[in-house]
Amino acid sequence: MKKNERLMLDFTAEGDSLAWTLDKIKNRLPIMLLRCEAEDVARSIDQRDIDAALPKIVAWAETKTHNRG
């Protein structure tokens, strides 16, 4: 069974949640997918694709955080 486990982020220990999230996407996405039993997706990921997509993800995420207020 695939899982959707949520873990709370401690701002004091980890700092800004957006920076933390982007770091995990860049450096730990395949292992996180394995943890939630999405092996097929995890094994199909090429790190070069993550690296190429990350600037667009950052730009999109920054528009979301700036448009909150």
PDB file of N, CA, C and O in Angstrom:
ATOM      1  N   MET A   1       0.842  -1.172   0.000  1.00  0.00           N
ATOM      2  CA  MET A   1       0.000   0.000   0.000  1.00  0.00           C
ATOM      3  C   MET A   1       0.895   1.245   0.000  1.00  0.00           C
ATOM      4  O   MET A   1       1.820   1.350   0.805  1.00  0.00           O
ATOM      5  N   LYS A   2       0.617   2.163  -0.887  1.00  0.00           N
ATOM      6  CA  LYS A   2       1.369   3.418  -0.937  1.00  0.00           C
ATOM      7  C   LYS A   2       0.968   4.282   0.253  1.00  0.00           C
ATOM      8  O   LYS A   2      -0.178   4.252   0.702  1.00  0.00           O
ATOM      9  N   LYS A   3       1.929   5.050   0.756  1.00  0.00           N
ATOM     10  CA  LYS A   3       1.705   5.849   1.956  1.00  0.00           C
ATOM     11  C   LYS A   3       1.783   7.331   1.643  1.00  0.00           C
ATOM     12  O   LYS A   3       2.474   7.750   0.714  1.00  0.00           O
ATOM     13  N   ASN A   4       1.081   8.101   2.416  1.00  0.00           N
ATOM     14  CA  ASN A   4       1.183   9.553   2.365  1.00  0.00           C
ATOM     15  C   ASN A   4       1.433  10.021   3.793  1.00  0.00           C
ATOM     16  O   ASN A   4       0.561  10.603   4.437  1.00  0.00           O
ATOM     17  N   GLU A   5       2.643   9.754   4.271  1.00  0.00           N
ATOM     18  CA  GLU A   5       3.002  10.074   5.646  1.00  0.00           C
ATOM     19  C   GLU A   5       3.465  11.518   5.727  1.00  0.00           C
ATOM     20  O   GLU A   5       4.283  11.962   4.921  1.00  0.00           O
ATOM     21  N   ARG A   6       2.943  12.244   6.695  1.00  0.00           N
ATOM     22  CA  ARG A   6       3.333  13.646   6.887  1.00  0.00           C
ATOM     23  C   ARG A   6       4.187  13.764   8.130  1.00  0.00           C
ATOM     24  O   ARG A   6       3.859  13.215   9.182  1.00  0.00           O
ATOM     25  N   LEU A   7       5.285  14.484   7.997  1.00  0.00           N
ATOM     26  CA  LEU A   7       6.177  14.739   9.119  1.00  0.00           C
ATOM     27  C   LEU A   7       6.246  16.241   9.315  1.00  0.00           C
ATOM     28  O   LEU A   7       6.377  16.992   8.349  1.00  0.00           O
ATOM     29  N   MET A   8       6.160  16.677  10.548  1.00  0.00           N
ATOM     30  CA  MET A   8       6.188  18.109  10.833  1.00  0.00           C
ATOM     31  C   MET A   8       7.626  18.624  10.795  1.00  0.00           C
ATOM     32  O   MET A   8       8.554  17.924  11.202  1.00  0.00           O
ATOM     33  N   LEU A   9       7.802  19.837  10.311  1.00  0.00           N
ATOM     34  CA  LEU A   9       9.114  20.467  10.204  1.00  0.00           C
ATOM     35  C   LEU A   9       9.293  21.445  11.358  1.00  0.00           C
ATOM     36  O   LEU A   9       8.445  22.308  11.587  1.00  0.00           O
ATOM     37  N   ASP A  10      10.378  21.309  12.068  1.00  0.00           N
ATOM     38  CA  ASP A  10      10.691  22.194  13.189  1.00  0.00           C
ATOM     39  C   ASP A  10      11.497  23.380  12.663  1.00  0.00           C
ATOM     40  O   ASP A  10      12.661  23.222  12.296  1.00  0.00           O
ATOM     41  N   PHE A  11      10.887  24.565  12.623  1.00  0.00           N
ATOM     42  CA  PHE A  11      11.552  25.756  12.092  1.00  0.00           C
ATOM     43  C   PHE A  11      12.838  26.061  12.849  1.00  0.00           C
ATOM     44  O   PHE A  11      13.829  26.473  12.247  1.00  0.00           O
ATOM     45  N   THR A  12      12.827  25.862  14.162  1.00  0.00           N
ATOM     46  CA  THR A  12      14.013  26.151  14.968  1.00  0.00           C
ATOM     47  C   THR A  12      15.180  25.261  14.552  1.00  0.00           C
ATOM     48  O   THR A  12      16.321  25.720  14.492  1.00  0.00           O
ATOM     49  N   ALA A  13      14.903  24.012  14.270  1.00  0.00           N
ATOM     50  CA  ALA A  13      15.961  23.068  13.904  1.00  0.00           C
ATOM     51  C   ALA A  13      16.341  23.152  12.433  1.00  0.00           C
ATOM     52  O   ALA A  13      17.514  23.006  12.090  1.00  0.00           O
ATOM     53  N   GLU A  14      15.367  23.385  11.559  1.00  0.00           N
ATOM     54  CA  GLU A  14      15.606  23.293  10.120  1.00  0.00           C
ATOM     55  C   GLU A  14      15.573  24.613   9.369  1.00  0.00           C
ATOM     56  O   GLU A  14      16.058  24.675   8.240  1.00  0.00           O
ATOM     57  N   GLY A  15      15.025  25.664   9.946  1.00  0.00           N
ATOM     58  CA  GLY A  15      14.979  26.950   9.262  1.00  0.00           C
ATOM     59  C   GLY A  15      13.814  27.051   8.289  1.00  0.00           C
ATOM     60  O   GLY A  15      12.785  26.399   8.462  1.00  0.00           O
ATOM     61  N   ASP A  16      13.988  27.864   7.279  1.00  0.00           N
ATOM     62  CA  ASP A  16      12.953  28.162   6.289  1.00  0.00           C
ATOM     63  C   ASP A  16      12.454  26.896   5.594  1.00  0.00           C
ATOM     64  O   ASP A  16      13.247  26.116   5.067  1.00  0.00           O
ATOM     65  N   SER A  17      11.151  26.700   5.597  1.00  0.00           N
ATOM     66  CA  SER A  17      10.588  25.473   5.024  1.00  0.00           C
ATOM     67  C   SER A  17      10.739  25.408   3.507  1.00  0.00           C
ATOM     68  O   SER A  17      10.900  24.315   2.963  1.00  0.00           O
ATOM     69  N   LEU A  18      10.693  26.531   2.815  1.00  0.00           N
ATOM     70  CA  LEU A  18      10.861  26.500   1.361  1.00  0.00           C
ATOM     71  C   LEU A  18      12.280  26.073   0.998  1.00  0.00           C
ATOM     72  O   LEU A  18      12.467  25.218   0.132  1.00  0.00           O
ATOM     73  N   ALA A  19      13.261  26.651   1.641  1.00  0.00           N
ATOM     74  CA  ALA A  19      14.651  26.266   1.370  1.00  0.00           C
ATOM     75  C   ALA A  19      14.874  24.791   1.698  1.00  0.00           C
ATOM     76  O   ALA A  19      15.559  24.085   0.958  1.00  0.00           O
ATOM     77  N   TRP A  20      14.299  24.332   2.796  1.00  0.00           N
ATOM     78  CA  TRP A  20      14.421  22.929   3.196  1.00  0.00           C
ATOM     79  C   TRP A  20      13.806  22.021   2.136  1.00  0.00           C
ATOM     80  O   TRP A  20      14.409  21.027   1.731  1.00  0.00           O
ATOM     81  N   THR A  21      12.606  22.371   1.695  1.00  0.00           N
ATOM     82  CA  THR A  21      11.901  21.567   0.704  1.00  0.00           C
ATOM     83  C   THR A  21      12.667  21.490  -0.607  1.00  0.00           C
ATOM     84  O   THR A  21      12.823  20.410  -1.177  1.00  0.00           O
ATOM     85  N   LEU A  22      13.142  22.627  -1.083  1.00  0.00           N
ATOM     86  CA  LEU A  22      13.891  22.642  -2.343  1.00  0.00           C
ATOM     87  C   LEU A  22      15.172  21.826  -2.235  1.00  0.00           C
ATOM     88  O   LEU A  22      15.561  21.148  -3.186  1.00  0.00           O
ATOM     89  N   ASP A  23      15.826  21.888  -1.083  1.00  0.00           N
ATOM     90  CA  ASP A  23      17.026  21.075  -0.868  1.00  0.00           C
ATOM     91  C   ASP A  23      16.695  19.591  -0.926  1.00  0.00           C
ATOM     92  O   ASP A  23      17.443  18.809  -1.514  1.00  0.00           O
ATOM     93  N   LYS A  24      15.581  19.199  -0.322  1.00  0.00           N
ATOM     94  CA  LYS A  24      15.201  17.784  -0.329  1.00  0.00           C
ATOM     95  C   LYS A  24      14.807  17.323  -1.730  1.00  0.00           C
ATOM     96  O   LYS A  24      15.125  16.198  -2.114  1.00  0.00           O
ATOM     97  N   ILE A  25      14.125  18.165  -2.498  1.00  0.00           N
ATOM     98  CA  ILE A  25      13.802  17.803  -3.881  1.00  0.00           C
ATOM     99  C   ILE A  25      15.089  17.592  -4.664  1.00  0.00           C
ATOM    100  O   ILE A  25      15.211  16.625  -5.416  1.00  0.00           O
ATOM    101  N   LYS A  26      16.039  18.487  -4.491  1.00  0.00           N
ATOM    102  CA  LYS A  26      17.301  18.401  -5.230  1.00  0.00           C
ATOM    103  C   LYS A  26      18.134  17.196  -4.811  1.00  0.00           C
ATOM    104  O   LYS A  26      18.730  16.527  -5.655  1.00  0.00           O
ATOM    105  N   ASN A  27      18.179  16.918  -3.521  1.00  0.00           N
ATOM    106  CA  ASN A  27      19.143  15.939  -3.022  1.00  0.00           C
ATOM    107  C   ASN A  27      18.571  14.608  -2.535  1.00  0.00           C
ATOM    108  O   ASN A  27      19.321  13.648  -2.354  1.00  0.00           O
ATOM    109  N   ARG A  28      17.245  14.534  -2.320  1.00  0.00           N
ATOM    110  CA  ARG A  28      16.718  13.317  -1.703  1.00  0.00           C
ATOM    111  C   ARG A  28      15.416  12.802  -2.322  1.00  0.00           C
ATOM    112  O   ARG A  28      14.779  11.913  -1.755  1.00  0.00           O
ATOM    113  N   LEU A  29      15.017  13.335  -3.454  1.00  0.00           N
ATOM    114  CA  LEU A  29      13.731  12.941  -4.033  1.00  0.00           C
ATOM    115  C   LEU A  29      13.614  11.429  -4.269  1.00  0.00           C
ATOM    116  O   LEU A  29      12.613  10.839  -3.863  1.00  0.00           O
ATOM    117  N   PRO A  30      14.583  10.787  -4.900  1.00  0.00           N
ATOM    118  CA  PRO A  30      14.416   9.341  -5.124  1.00  0.00           C
ATOM    119  C   PRO A  30      14.249   8.536  -3.829  1.00  0.00           C
ATOM    120  O   PRO A  30      13.404   7.642  -3.768  1.00  0.00           O
ATOM    121  N   ILE A  31      15.033   8.836  -2.808  1.00  0.00           N
ATOM    122  CA  ILE A  31      14.926   8.079  -1.554  1.00  0.00           C
ATOM    123  C   ILE A  31      13.595   8.352  -0.850  1.00  0.00           C
ATOM    124  O   ILE A  31      13.048   7.463  -0.197  1.00  0.00           O
ATOM    125  N   MET A  32      13.074   9.568  -0.975  1.00  0.00           N
ATOM    126  CA  MET A  32      11.766   9.864  -0.389  1.00  0.00           C
ATOM    127  C   MET A  32      10.673   9.094  -1.123  1.00  0.00           C
ATOM    128  O   MET A  32       9.728   8.611  -0.500  1.00  0.00           O
ATOM    129  N   LEU A  33      10.798   8.979  -2.434  1.00  0.00           N
ATOM    130  CA  LEU A  33       9.819   8.212  -3.202  1.00  0.00           C
ATOM    131  C   LEU A  33       9.877   6.731  -2.840  1.00  0.00           C
ATOM    132  O   LEU A  33       8.844   6.064  -2.778  1.00  0.00           O
ATOM    133  N   LEU A  34      11.084   6.218  -2.603  1.00  0.00           N
ATOM    134  CA  LEU A  34      11.202   4.825  -2.163  1.00  0.00           C
ATOM    135  C   LEU A  34      10.515   4.623  -0.816  1.00  0.00           C
ATOM    136  O   LEU A  34       9.860   3.605  -0.597  1.00  0.00           O
ATOM    137  N   ARG A  35      10.664   5.581   0.074  1.00  0.00           N
ATOM    138  CA  ARG A  35      10.035   5.476   1.401  1.00  0.00           C
ATOM    139  C   ARG A  35       8.517   5.388   1.291  1.00  0.00           C
ATOM    140  O   ARG A  35       7.880   4.676   2.067  1.00  0.00           O
ATOM    141  N   CYS A  36       7.937   6.103   0.337  1.00  0.00           N
ATOM    142  CA  CYS A  36       6.473   6.065   0.195  1.00  0.00           C
ATOM    143  C   CYS A  36       6.035   4.998  -0.808  1.00  0.00           C
ATOM    144  O   CYS A  36       4.916   5.018  -1.320  1.00  0.00           O
ATOM    145  N   GLU A  37       6.952   4.070  -1.069  1.00  0.00           N
ATOM    146  CA  GLU A  37       6.677   2.896  -1.896  1.00  0.00           C
ATOM    147  C   GLU A  37       6.332   3.229  -3.340  1.00  0.00           C
ATOM    148  O   GLU A  37       5.515   2.546  -3.957  1.00  0.00           O
ATOM    149  N   ALA A  38       6.943   4.265  -3.878  1.00  0.00           N
ATOM    150  CA  ALA A  38       6.784   4.616  -5.297  1.00  0.00           C
ATOM    151  C   ALA A  38       8.067   4.231  -6.036  1.00  0.00           C
ATOM    152  O   ALA A  38       8.708   5.062  -6.679  1.00  0.00           O
ATOM    153  N   GLU A  39       8.423   2.944  -5.928  1.00  0.00           N
ATOM    154  CA  GLU A  39       9.684   2.465  -6.480  1.00  0.00           C
ATOM    155  C   GLU A  39       9.805   2.717  -7.973  1.00  0.00           C
ATOM    156  O   GLU A  39      10.865   3.111  -8.458  1.00  0.00           O
ATOM    157  N   ASP A  40       8.722   2.490  -8.701  1.00  0.00           N
ATOM    158  CA  ASP A  40       8.763   2.668 -10.150  1.00  0.00           C
ATOM    159  C   ASP A  40       9.116   4.100 -10.533  1.00  0.00           C
ATOM    160  O   ASP A  40       9.887   4.323 -11.466  1.00  0.00           O
ATOM    161  N   VAL A  41       8.564   5.057  -9.827  1.00  0.00           N
ATOM    162  CA  VAL A  41       8.862   6.467 -10.092  1.00  0.00           C
ATOM    163  C   VAL A  41      10.286   6.789  -9.658  1.00  0.00           C
ATOM    164  O   VAL A  41      11.025   7.447 -10.390  1.00  0.00           O
ATOM    165  N   ALA A  42      10.674   6.330  -8.472  1.00  0.00           N
ATOM    166  CA  ALA A  42      12.012   6.618  -7.939  1.00  0.00           C
ATOM    167  C   ALA A  42      13.105   6.102  -8.869  1.00  0.00           C
ATOM    168  O   ALA A  42      14.105   6.783  -9.094  1.00  0.00           O
ATOM    169  N   ARG A  43      12.920   4.930  -9.396  1.00  0.00           N
ATOM    170  CA  ARG A  43      13.951   4.332 -10.248  1.00  0.00           C
ATOM    171  C   ARG A  43      14.003   4.955 -11.641  1.00  0.00           C
ATOM    172  O   ARG A  43      14.992   4.798 -12.356  1.00  0.00           O
ATOM    173  N   SER A  44      12.956   5.651 -12.020  1.00  0.00           N
ATOM    174  CA  SER A  44      12.940   6.273 -13.350  1.00  0.00           C
ATOM    175  C   SER A  44      13.502   7.693 -13.348  1.00  0.00           C
ATOM    176  O   SER A  44      13.657   8.296 -14.410  1.00  0.00           O
ATOM    177  N   ILE A  45      13.807   8.229 -12.175  1.00  0.00           N
ATOM    178  CA  ILE A  45      14.280   9.613 -12.073  1.00  0.00           C
ATOM    179  C   ILE A  45      15.751   9.714 -12.438  1.00  0.00           C
ATOM    180  O   ILE A  45      16.578   8.921 -11.988  1.00  0.00           O
ATOM    181  N   ASP A  46      16.055  10.691 -13.251  1.00  0.00           N
ATOM    182  CA  ASP A  46      17.437  11.012 -13.612  1.00  0.00           C
ATOM    183  C   ASP A  46      17.786  12.323 -12.906  1.00  0.00           C
ATOM    184  O   ASP A  46      17.078  13.319 -13.058  1.00  0.00           O
ATOM    185  N   GLN A  47      18.864  12.325 -12.144  1.00  0.00           N
ATOM    186  CA  GLN A  47      19.258  13.516 -11.390  1.00  0.00           C
ATOM    187  C   GLN A  47      19.419  14.728 -12.299  1.00  0.00           C
ATOM    188  O   GLN A  47      19.163  15.854 -11.874  1.00  0.00           O
ATOM    189  N   ARG A  48      19.835  14.515 -13.530  1.00  0.00           N
ATOM    190  CA  ARG A  48      19.987  15.641 -14.464  1.00  0.00           C
ATOM    191  C   ARG A  48      18.641  16.295 -14.753  1.00  0.00           C
ATOM    192  O   ARG A  48      18.568  17.507 -14.955  1.00  0.00           O
ATOM    193  N   ASP A  49      17.584  15.503 -14.772  1.00  0.00           N
ATOM    194  CA  ASP A  49      16.243  16.067 -14.971  1.00  0.00           C
ATOM    195  C   ASP A  49      15.812  16.909 -13.771  1.00  0.00           C
ATOM    196  O   ASP A  49      15.200  17.965 -13.934  1.00  0.00           O
ATOM    197  N   ILE A  50      16.132  16.439 -12.573  1.00  0.00           N
ATOM    198  CA  ILE A  50      15.831  17.222 -11.370  1.00  0.00           C
ATOM    199  C   ILE A  50      16.591  18.538 -11.419  1.00  0.00           C
ATOM    200  O   ILE A  50      16.017  19.604 -11.194  1.00  0.00           O
ATOM    201  N   ASP A  51      17.888  18.460 -11.715  1.00  0.00           N
ATOM    202  CA  ASP A  51      18.719  19.667 -11.776  1.00  0.00           C
ATOM    203  C   ASP A  51      18.208  20.650 -12.823  1.00  0.00           C
ATOM    204  O   ASP A  51      18.241  21.862 -12.607  1.00  0.00           O
ATOM    205  N   ALA A  52      17.737  20.134 -13.955  1.00  0.00           N
ATOM    206  CA  ALA A  52      17.228  21.007 -15.016  1.00  0.00           C
ATOM    207  C   ALA A  52      15.895  21.648 -14.630  1.00  0.00           C
ATOM    208  O   ALA A  52      15.626  22.791 -15.000  1.00  0.00           O
ATOM    209  N   ALA A  53      15.069  20.922 -13.894  1.00  0.00           N
ATOM    210  CA  ALA A  53      13.743  21.429 -13.523  1.00  0.00           C
ATOM    211  C   ALA A  53      13.770  22.347 -12.311  1.00  0.00           C
ATOM    212  O   ALA A  53      12.869  23.167 -12.137  1.00  0.00           O
ATOM    213  N   LEU A  54      14.779  22.221 -11.482  1.00  0.00           N
ATOM    214  CA  LEU A  54      14.796  22.949 -10.216  1.00  0.00           C
ATOM    215  C   LEU A  54      14.668  24.464 -10.354  1.00  0.00           C
ATOM    216  O   LEU A  54      13.935  25.062  -9.567  1.00  0.00           O
ATOM    217  N   PRO A  55      15.334  25.123 -11.304  1.00  0.00           N
ATOM    218  CA  PRO A  55      15.141  26.579 -11.419  1.00  0.00           C
ATOM    219  C   PRO A  55      13.678  26.971 -11.661  1.00  0.00           C
ATOM    220  O   PRO A  55      13.220  27.989 -11.142  1.00  0.00           O
ATOM    221  N   LYS A  56      12.950  26.183 -12.436  1.00  0.00           N
ATOM    222  CA  LYS A  56      11.533  26.469 -12.673  1.00  0.00           C
ATOM    223  C   LYS A  56      10.717  26.232 -11.405  1.00  0.00           C
ATOM    224  O   LYS A  56       9.791  26.986 -11.104  1.00  0.00           O
ATOM    225  N   ILE A  57      11.062  25.193 -10.674  1.00  0.00           N
ATOM    226  CA  ILE A  57      10.369  24.907  -9.416  1.00  0.00           C
ATOM    227  C   ILE A  57      10.596  26.035  -8.420  1.00  0.00           C
ATOM    228  O   ILE A  57       9.660  26.478  -7.754  1.00  0.00           O
ATOM    229  N   VAL A  58      11.836  26.500  -8.316  1.00  0.00           N
ATOM    230  CA  VAL A  58      12.173  27.604  -7.411  1.00  0.00           C
ATOM    231  C   VAL A  58      11.393  28.857  -7.794  1.00  0.00           C
ATOM    232  O   VAL A  58      10.802  29.508  -6.933  1.00  0.00           O
ATOM    233  N   ALA A  59      11.389  29.196  -9.076  1.00  0.00           N
ATOM    234  CA  ALA A  59      10.679  30.394  -9.533  1.00  0.00           C
ATOM    235  C   ALA A  59       9.188  30.291  -9.221  1.00  0.00           C
ATOM    236  O   ALA A  59       8.584  31.256  -8.753  1.00  0.00           O
ATOM    237  N   TRP A  60       8.594  29.131  -9.476  1.00  0.00           N
ATOM    238  CA  TRP A  60       7.176  28.931  -9.192  1.00  0.00           C
ATOM    239  C   TRP A  60       6.913  29.053  -7.693  1.00  0.00           C
ATOM    240  O   TRP A  60       5.978  29.740  -7.280  1.00  0.00           O
ATOM    241  N   ALA A  61       7.732  28.391  -6.877  1.00  0.00           N
ATOM    242  CA  ALA A  61       7.537  28.415  -5.425  1.00  0.00           C
ATOM    243  C   ALA A  61       7.673  29.826  -4.872  1.00  0.00           C
ATOM    244  O   ALA A  61       6.924  30.221  -3.978  1.00  0.00           O
ATOM    245  N   GLU A  62       8.616  30.579  -5.395  1.00  0.00           N
ATOM    246  CA  GLU A  62       8.802  31.949  -4.914  1.00  0.00           C
ATOM    247  C   GLU A  62       7.613  32.833  -5.255  1.00  0.00           C
ATOM    248  O   GLU A  62       7.280  33.723  -4.473  1.00  0.00           O
ATOM    249  N   THR A  63       6.962  32.619  -6.394  1.00  0.00           N
ATOM    250  CA  THR A  63       5.763  33.404  -6.705  1.00  0.00           C
ATOM    251  C   THR A  63       4.645  33.065  -5.729  1.00  0.00           C
ATOM    252  O   THR A  63       3.853  33.938  -5.372  1.00  0.00           O
ATOM    253  N   LYS A  64       4.569  31.829  -5.298  1.00  0.00           N
ATOM    254  CA  LYS A  64       3.524  31.419  -4.348  1.00  0.00           C
ATOM    255  C   LYS A  64       3.757  32.036  -2.976  1.00  0.00           C
ATOM    256  O   LYS A  64       2.802  32.447  -2.317  1.00  0.00           O
ATOM    257  N   THR A  65       5.004  32.109  -2.537  1.00  0.00           N
ATOM    258  CA  THR A  65       5.272  32.674  -1.216  1.00  0.00           C
ATOM    259  C   THR A  65       5.144  34.189  -1.224  1.00  0.00           C
ATOM    260  O   THR A  65       4.760  34.776  -0.212  1.00  0.00           O
ATOM    261  N   HIS A  66       5.460  34.839  -2.350  1.00  0.00           N
ATOM    262  CA  HIS A  66       5.362  36.298  -2.428  1.00  0.00           C
ATOM    263  C   HIS A  66       3.921  36.770  -2.600  1.00  0.00           C
ATOM    264  O   HIS A  66       3.605  37.914  -2.273  1.00  0.00           O
ATOM    265  N   ASN A  67       3.048  35.909  -3.108  1.00  0.00           N
ATOM    266  CA  ASN A  67       1.659  36.292  -3.351  1.00  0.00           C
ATOM    267  C   ASN A  67       0.732  35.955  -2.187  1.00  0.00           C
ATOM    268  O   ASN A  67      -0.486  36.060  -2.330  1.00  0.00           O
ATOM    269  N   ARG A  68       1.263  35.560  -1.063  1.00  0.00           N
ATOM    270  CA  ARG A  68       0.427  35.187   0.085  1.00  0.00           C
ATOM    271  C   ARG A  68      -0.252  36.376   0.743  1.00  0.00           C
ATOM    272  O   ARG A  68      -1.395  36.270   1.186  1.00  0.00           O
ATOM    273  N   GLY A  69       0.430  37.492   0.810  1.00  0.00           N
ATOM    274  CA  GLY A  69      -0.102  38.604   1.584  1.00  0.00           C
ATOM    275  C   GLY A  69      -0.789  39.548   0.737  1.00  0.00           C
ATOM    276  O   GLY A  69      -1.304  40.554   1.224  1.00  0.00           O
TER     277      GLY A  69
END
